[in-house]
Amino acid sequence: MYNIPLTVLEFNAPRREICFEEINNSNYQQLSEIPGTKLTIGSLVEVSDSGPSDFYGVIRWIGIPPNSTNIMVGIEVEDDPNLRNLSTSDGTYNGVRLFKCREGGAIFVPSNKCASDHRFVDTEGSCLVGTISPDVNGIKFGHVDCPSVLGAVPPLGVQNVDELEEICGKFKGIQGHHNSCYLDATLFSMFTFTSVFDSILYRRPDPQDISHYRAVQNVLRDEIVNPLRKNVFVRADRVMKLRKFLDQLSSVSGLTSEEKDPEEFLNSLLSQIMKVEPFLKLSSGQDSYFYQLFVEKDERLTFPTVQQLFEQSFHSSDIKLKEVPSCLIIQMPRFGKSYKMYPRILPSQFLDITDIIEDSPRQCTVCGKLAEYECRECFGCLQAGSGLDYTAFCQKCLNTVHMHAKRANHKSKKLSVPRDFKVMADHMILPRLYMDLFAVVCIETSHYVAFVKAGSGPDAPWCFFDSMADRKGEKNGYNIPEMISVRELPKWLSDEGARHINERSVKDKDLPEHAKRLFCDAYMCMYQSTDVMMYH
């Protein structure tokens, strides 16, 4: 079961009083475009009015009202103080529901009042961000339709591998175009089967948001995420709208044509444009959207897990997380597109973050009781184990362990333990905090692909996604995206299955194709906390 944010429920909540006229709009002749122009449903426009200033927004409806011959255009406008001087609605016109948006966010104007948003028109007069004719797109990117989908659409729900295979195949997922694989793989991972990022789609604009906040959000939600979830396909021209926004509105240039990395895309979208609150709050006082693993290579590790590298990185940097994040995006220890610190890395199915949360109750590694001290110098020193969980001790066990000559000079630090846990410690089992792996973005020779989990639990099916799996035509052709069910992947991620396939396939070329990409090409692992997701 997926947790849909309250903002989604609010966005899609039915009104208490809906008259019959709001539902029956059959008397209105709906059009797909304004005749004689390139303006269609979804185009970004500016509205010239007799008021003190122009208004900007997105076309949501075009048509002819009954008993009229004039074309009327319904526009979801950007927030503007001058709107209070106009007649606005939530998408109804003369009591008839024509589209849905926030209260006071819709205006209806004659078609001759609309023009392409000049803020996104280049010097030669072509629109930098807008909607191209659907017929042109059908020829340029294949003949698979990709209509906008308004409203709130939950993530795809898949119960088993057979259901997953029913939605897999060619022309599934997000279609790649002009080096977009970094963005395609990341977006597919973020939104197809999980709602952990859905607050981005529904947060209302704040005064500090950029003027194009609503327009970017609409494109992301209505033209990419919703079609992906409803029809399992997003055409490349829809994604290009978002790429042009990112290129124009952020400091990251070249997002419409050049090779980029997922973190550049995330920084542009999350930080600079949508102003999403950072997922990670570090004890150092810094905030971040993702965590880069910085570790020194341990020659004893031939097939390290993300858990091992994660703990090693946090230990060496001597920082902790202030709170459990809803999402944790981890970048693997590799530099550039070629250098890899480890030839193979096993993505951990479940990431234990108990020992890197500041002020989180911890167990004594010896007796299991409430830990009162941490000895960072014991990391990797005890025969019983080498993780961060072997650095926490109660007072009695701390003294016993450090009686050994090798550990006599270790310096420990007293832990901050919540008062409630001190009182209840002897009467309860201390909980451990885990996050679930839901996506692995991989790279090989500058091309990004993704493995994405299509359900919950260790046995949930996984799919492999490539936005440029095939191609039709050469210079003027188009890419064909593909989703493939990978039945063996849950077994490969298990400790026993991973060890078996690693020992059996000494050379990378001997690994099954998808196992090789998963273990050898992992670039970024995405984890989510199903508990924290409920409150974001």
N, C-alpha and C positions, 0 to 999 in steps of 0.2 A: 504494500500500500504506500502511495506517495504522499508526502506532506506538502500540501499546497499552501503557500503563505497566505496570511490573512488579507494582505493587499490584493491577492488574486481573487479571493472570495468576495471582497468588497467590490472589486472591479466588475465582477460578473453577477452581482446580486440583483435579483429581480426587484422592480419597483413595486410599491404597495398598491398603487392605483394605475392600472394600464387600461385605457379605454380601447374599444374595438377598432377605432380609427387608427391607433398607433400600430396595430398589427396589419390591417388591411391597406397596403400601399399599392395594390394592383392597378389603381387608376393613374399612377404616375408612370410615365414612359421613361425607363432608365436607359442611359447611354454609357458606352465604355470610354468615350473620349469627347472632347470639345471639337466639333467639326472645324476643319481648316487650321488646326493647331496640332502640336505634339503633346498637348496636355491630356493626361488620362487619369484614371483612378490611381492614386498613389503619387502623383506628381507634386513636387514642391513648388508653391506659387506665392506670389505677393498680390495682395488685393488693393487696388487703388480705389479710395473712397473720398467722399467730400470732407471727411474729418481731418483732424490735425496731422495724421500720419498714416502710412500704409500699414497693412497687417500681413503677417507671414504664416503659412500653414501648409497642410497636406490635403489634397483633394480626396474626399471620402465618398462623394456621391455626385453624379451628373445626370440630369434628366429634365423632363418637361412636365410641369404640374398639370393637372386636369383643367380644361377650359382655358388653356393658354398655348401660345405657339413659341414662347420664349424659353430658352435653355437656362436652367437654374443650376448652380453649383453649390454643393455642401462642402464646407471646409472645416477641418479641425485645426484651429488656430493656435499659435504659440501664445503663452501668457503675455498679456500686455495691459498696462493700467488703463489705456484708452478704450478697452473693450466694454467698460462699464457704460460707455456712451452709446453702445449699439445694442440691438436686439439679439440676444444669444440664446442658445438652448443646449440640450445634451444630445443633439442629433435628430430632434423632431422638428417638423416644419408644418405649421398650421394644424398641430395635433397629430400629425402622421409620423410614425417612426421610419426614418430613412437610413440612419446609421447610428451607432452608439459611440459616445465619448463622455468625458467628464461634464458635469453641469457647468454651463457657461462657457464651454469650449468650442461650440459650433456656431458658425454663421452661414447664412445662405445668401448668395449674391448672384446677379446676372453674369453670364459667362464672359461678357465683354469687359468685366472688371478684373479678370484674372490674367496674369502673365507669369512667365517663369521667374522664379526667385532670382533677382539680379545678383545676389550675393554668391551664387554658384553658376554664373555664366561667364565664360572666358572672353577674351578680347575679340574673338572671331564670332561670338554670338552663339556658340553651342553650349548647351546646358551641361555643367560639370556633374551635377547630381540631379537626377530626375528619372522619369520613366520613358523608355524608348517604346516605340510602337510594338504591341504584342506580336504582330505578324513578323516584324523584323527579327525579334528575339527568337521566334520559332524557327526561322531559317538559320540564324547565327549560332544558336546553342542547341539545336536539335528540336524535335517537334513534341517534346513532353511539356504539357502546360504547367504553369506554376502560379496559380492565382493567389492573391493576398488572402490571408485568413485573419479576420478581426476577432477580438475578444480574448478570452483566457482558455488556452488549450493545455491540458496536463501532459506530462511526459508520457512517452510510449510505455505501455504496460505489457510485459511479456512474462508468461508463467513458466515456460519451458523451452527447450531448444527447438522443438518442432514449431512452436508459434514464432520463434525468432526467424527460422528459415523461411517462413511464409512471407516475411516482409523484406527478405534479403534479395540480392540480385543486382543486375545492371540498372543504371539510372536510379539508384537509391542513395540517399544521403545528400551531400552538398556537392554540386558540380564545380570543379576547379577551372581556373582561367587565369592566364598571365601570372604564374608563380604564386598562386593563392593558397597552396597546400598548407602553409604554416597556419593560416587563418581557418581554413576549412576543417582541418583535423582538430584544432582547438575548440571551435564552435560546436562541432559534432560531439566532442567529449563533454562539453559543458551543459548541453541542453537536451540531447536526444532522450536519454533515459533517466535523468535525475532533475530534481527541482531545486538543488542547492543554490543555484545562481538566479533563481526566478525573481528575487526582489529587484534585480536590475530591470526587469521587464515592466514592473508595475509601480515603482516608487514615483510619487508625485514630485514635480520640480520644486526646488527651494529657491529663495531669492539669490543665492550664490551660484546657482547653476548657469551654464552658458545659455544663450538665447536659443540655440538649436537643440537643446536637450530633448524636448518633446519629439522633434522630427527624427533625431537619431534613434530614440527609444521606439518610435513607431516602426521605423524600418527594421530594426533588430527583431522586434516582437512579431509584427504583422506580416513581414515579407520574408523572414528567415526562420525564426524559431517555430512559429505556429504552423507554417506549411511543412516544415520538417517533421513536426509531431503528428500532424493530421494526414499528410499525403506521403511522408517519408521521402520527399524530394524537394530540393531548393535549386533553382536554376542560377547559373553564374551571374546573370545580369542583376538579380536581386542582391547578391552578395557584393557586386560592384558598387551598388548604391552606398552600402555601408563603408566600403573601402575608400570611396571618394570623400565621404564625410570625415573619416579618420585622417585621411591625407590632408584635408583642408583645415581641420579644426585642432589638430594636435601638432606637437613638435617633431613627430616622427614622419619623415618624408619618404616618398617612394612606395607607399603602401598600395598603390594601384597597379604596380608593374614589377617592382624589384623583389628579389629574394629577401625575406625577413625571417626573424625567429618568433616563436610564440610569445616570449616575454615582451618583445617590442609591441606586438599587437595588444597584449593585455595591459601594458602600461598606457598605451594610447586610449583604449576603450575605457578601462576601469578607472584609472587615475585622472587623466586629463579631461575626458569628455563626460563620462557618467558620474564621476566623483563618488565612486563606491567606497564605503568605509573599508579600510584595509582588513584582510582576514586575520592577519597575524599581528599580535601586539607583544613585542619582546620586552624582556626585563631591562634591556639596555635603554629603553625609552623610544626605540625606533618602531615603526610600523611597516608592514610589507604585505604584498599580495602573493608572494611566493617565496620559497626558501631554497637557496642554492647550497648544495652540500659542498663544504670545504673540508677535505680530509687529506692526511698524508697516506700514501699508499702503504698498505700492510701486506708484505710479501707472503704472509701466511694465509691470506684470504685469496683463494682462487675463484670462488663463486660467491661473493658476498651478497647478503640480502640488503634491501633498502633499510630494514630495521637496524642492522649493524652499522651501516654508514650514517644513518640518521643520528644514532646515539653518539657515534664517534665525533660527528661534526658539532653537535651541541656541547659535548664535553670539552672539546678543544677550544671552542669559542667562549666557554664559561657564561652562557646565557640561558635563559629559560623563557617559556611562553607564559604570559600573565594569565591567560585563560584558554579554555578549550575552544579552538576555532571551529566554525561550521564547515570550513573547507581548508585543506592543506595541500598546496601545490608544491611539489619538491622537484628541483632540477638536479639531474644526475651529475656526478663529478666528471665532466668532460668539458673540453675547451675548444671552441670553434666547431666546425662540422666534421672534423676528422679525428682529433686526439681524444682517446678514451683512457681513463685511468685504469679501469678494469675491462678486460675483453668481454666479460659476461657479468650481468647483475640480475639477481632474482627480485622482482617486485614483490614485496611482502603483501599477502592478502589482507592482513590486519596489522595496523601499526599501533603498537603500545606506546602511548605518550604520557603515561602516568608519571614517570620520573623526570619529565622535562616541563611539567606544569608548576609554576611558582606557587608555593603554599598549598600544594595538593597533598593530602594525607598519603603516606607511603608505608610500606611494610618493611620491617627489619628483615634483611636478607638471610639471617641465621634462624631466628625463632618465629618469624611471621607476625610478631606483634607490631604495634604502632611504632614507627621509626621516629627518633628524636634528633638524630645526627646524620650528616652526610660527610663522607670522606672521599673527595674527588680523586685522591691519590690511590685509592683502592681499585679504580677503574682498570680492569684488565689484569689485576694482580692476584685475585683469588682463584684457587683451583676449581671451586664450585661453578664459576661462571665469570663472564667478562663484560656484561652489559651494565647499564646505569642502575638497574635494580640491585646490583651487587655493591652499591656504594652507600646504601641506607642502613642504619643500625639503631637499635635501642641502646640505652646507656650501658646496660650490662654486657651486651654482645660487642659493643664498640670496644670496651675495655679488654674483653677476652681476645678478640681478633688482633688487637694492636699490642698484645704481649709478645707476639712474634718479632724477632730481631729485625726482619726485613721491613716491618711496618711500624716499628716503635716510634719513628720520627715523623709519621704522617700527621698532618694537621687537619682536623675535622671542623665542621661548622654546624652549629645548632640550627635545626630546622624550625621554621615557623609552622606550628600545628594549630589548626582551628580548635577553639575551645570545646565545641560540641563533640568533636572526635576524641578529645582527651577523656571526656566523661564517659563516652560510649565505647571506647576502643576495646575494652575487654569483653564486650558483649556483642560484637559484630565482626563480620568479615570485611576487611577494607576493600573497597571496589577498585578495579583497575580500569583505566580509561583507554578505549580503543577507537580507531578510525578505520573505515572500510575503504579499500581500494576500489575505485570505480572506472578509472581510465588510465591508459598508458600511451602517451604520445611518443612516437619513435621517428628517428631520422636515419636515412641512408643516402649518401651522395646528394645532399641538399634537398631531398624529398621527404616530406613529413606524411606520416600515416598514423592511425590510431587503433588501439584495441579498447573497446568500451564494454562495460558490464551491463547486461540488459535485464537485471533483476537484483534481488537481494539474497544474501546468504552465500556460503562458500561454494555451493553447487550451481549457482545461477549461471545461465549461458552467457557467452561472450561473443561479440562480433568484431570483425576486422573491417576497417573502413579506409578506402583510398579514393580521394576526390578526382584522381587522374589515372584510374586503373587501366583505361583504354582510350583510344582516340579514333574519331571518325574524320577522315580527310587530313590534309597536311596544313599548309599555311592558313587557309581560311576554314579549317575544320574546327572541331570542338572536342572537349574531353568528356569521357563517360565515367561517372563515379560508380562505385560498387561497394556493396556491403556483403560480407561473407561470414557465415556462422562458423566458429572455430570450436568444435565439440570437445577437443582434447585440452583446451586451455585451462579449465579448472584443475585438471589433473597435473598439468605442468606447473601450476602455481603452488601446489601442495608440497610440503617438505620432501616427502618420499618420492613423489613424481618428478620433482625438479632434480633431486639427487640422482635418480635413475637415468634420466635423459642426459644429464650433464656427464656422468661417468661413461655412458654408452657412446656418446658422440664427442670424441676427443677434439676433432677438428670442426670448426664452425660449419663447413660445407656439408658435414654429415648430419647436422641438425635438420629436423623438418623445417620447411620454409617459414611458417609462422612462428615457430619456436625460436628460430634464429633471429627474426626481427624483434621478438619480445625480449630475449635475453641480451642480445648483442647491440641492439640499436635504441634501447630505451633512452629517451631524452628528458621526459617529464612524467612524473607519476602524480595522479590526483586522488586525494583521499577526502572522505566526508564523514561527519559525525551525524548520524541520524537523530540523535537526541538534541543536539544544538540546532539542527536545521529547523526544528519545530518552532523556534523562537526568532527566526530571522526572516 
